[in-house]
């Protein structure tokens, strides 16, 4: 039997696709777990305050971080976090890194 395993690394997350004999396959996306450092953090469709608001993040909610992109500078920080809010189901979307944090040591989250 031929086995094929392809792994792609995207920023700090990864995508893994596996196929065995063409009949069965598995798909998983892995990200880093984090959260919001304030309440009412806007989750947007892009890395700028001019993008549409999808929802809001709050302290205590779990965010799965897929990666980071540069966007509008917010309080001296131009990084924006690509993520899903696992507590509310909002996402994928972007929020300013100024209002988010990543757990350390890293905790992983995934979807299949």
Backbone torsions as a table, in degrees:
resi	resn	phi	psi	omega
1	UNK	NA	138.5	176.1
2	UNK	-89.9	138.1	177.0
3	UNK	-121.6	138.7	-179.6
4	UNK	-126.5	126.3	177.7
5	UNK	-129.4	122.5	179.8
6	UNK	-120.4	128.7	177.5
7	UNK	-125.7	129.7	177.7
8	UNK	-118.9	131.5	178.0
9	UNK	-101.0	124.3	179.2
10	UNK	-116.8	108.0	-178.0
11	UNK	52.5	-113.3	-178.8
12	UNK	-102.9	-1.2	177.1
13	UNK	-110.1	-179.1	178.6
14	UNK	-148.6	158.1	173.7
15	UNK	-120.4	131.5	177.9
16	UNK	-124.5	132.5	178.1
17	UNK	-126.6	130.0	179.7
18	UNK	-128.7	139.3	177.5
19	UNK	-137.1	131.7	179.0
20	UNK	-118.4	119.1	178.6
21	UNK	52.2	26.8	175.7
22	UNK	68.0	-9.2	-175.4
23	UNK	-89.7	-39.6	-178.7
24	UNK	-122.2	148.6	179.0
25	UNK	-146.1	156.5	177.7
26	UNK	-130.7	149.3	-178.4
27	UNK	-141.6	128.3	178.1
28	UNK	-143.8	143.6	174.5
29	UNK	-117.6	129.0	-178.0
30	UNK	-112.3	136.2	176.8
31	UNK	-134.6	179.1	179.1
32	UNK	-102.8	134.9	-177.8
33	UNK	-78.7	140.5	178.9
34	UNK	-154.8	-160.3	-179.1
35	UNK	-165.3	-168.3	-176.1
36	UNK	-108.0	138.5	-179.2
37	UNK	-92.5	1.7	178.5
38	UNK	-150.3	174.6	178.7
39	UNK	-100.8	143.9	179.7
40	UNK	75.8	29.6	178.3
41	UNK	-72.0	120.7	-178.0
42	UNK	-70.3	130.1	173.4
43	UNK	-102.8	118.8	-171.2
44	UNK	-115.2	167.9	178.7
45	UNK	-78.0	-11.4	179.2
46	UNK	-156.8	172.7	-173.3
47	UNK	-84.1	54.0	-177.1
48	UNK	-163.4	147.4	-178.7
49	UNK	-68.9	-8.6	176.8
50	UNK	-83.5	-10.1	178.5
51	UNK	-78.1	155.9	-178.6
52	UNK	-63.0	140.0	176.5
53	UNK	-83.6	124.6	178.0
54	UNK	-88.5	-31.1	-177.0
55	UNK	176.2	-168.9	-178.7
56	UNK	-130.3	147.3	176.1
57	UNK	-106.1	148.9	-177.5
58	UNK	-132.8	154.6	176.4
59	UNK	-53.2	133.5	179.5
60	UNK	96.9	-16.1	177.2
61	UNK	-83.0	150.5	-179.2
62	UNK	-94.6	127.4	175.6
63	UNK	-113.5	135.0	174.9
64	UNK	-100.3	114.4	-173.9
65	UNK	-90.0	122.4	-179.4
66	UNK	-94.3	-28.5	-178.4
67	UNK	171.0	-175.3	-176.4
68	UNK	-130.2	143.3	176.1
69	UNK	-135.5	158.6	174.6
70	UNK	-86.0	140.7	179.4
71	UNK	-153.7	-151.1	-179.7
72	UNK	-60.4	138.1	178.7
73	UNK	-75.2	122.8	177.8
74	UNK	-118.9	112.6	179.1
75	UNK	51.6	42.7	177.8
76	UNK	85.2	4.8	-178.8
77	UNK	-122.9	117.2	-178.6
78	UNK	-100.4	7.0	176.1
79	UNK	-84.2	139.6	174.4
80	UNK	-122.1	145.6	-174.9
81	UNK	-102.9	121.3	172.5
82	UNK	-83.5	124.0	-173.7
83	UNK	-160.5	170.1	169.2
84	UNK	-119.6	141.3	173.8
85	UNK	-89.4	102.1	-176.8
86	UNK	-69.4	-20.3	-179.9
87	UNK	-74.9	-32.7	-176.6
88	UNK	-114.1	-16.5	-177.2
89	UNK	86.0	3.3	179.2
90	UNK	-74.9	132.6	176.5
91	UNK	130.6	174.5	5.7
92	UNK	-70.7	148.9	-179.9
93	UNK	-158.1	-175.3	-177.0
94	UNK	-126.3	144.3	172.2
95	UNK	-140.2	150.3	178.7
96	UNK	-61.6	135.9	177.7
97	UNK	-59.4	-23.7	179.1
98	UNK	-58.4	-30.2	-175.8
99	UNK	-104.9	10.3	-176.7
100	UNK	-130.3	164.8	174.9
101	UNK	-143.2	160.6	176.6
102	UNK	-117.6	136.7	-179.9
103	UNK	-65.1	142.1	174.7
104	UNK	-135.1	128.4	-0.1
105	UNK	-65.0	158.2	-173.0
106	UNK	-58.1	132.3	170.4
107	UNK	-112.0	138.4	-175.7
108	UNK	-102.7	148.1	172.7
109	UNK	-127.7	157.7	-178.7
110	UNK	-154.2	159.8	171.3
111	UNK	-127.5	148.8	179.1
112	UNK	-124.9	NA	NA
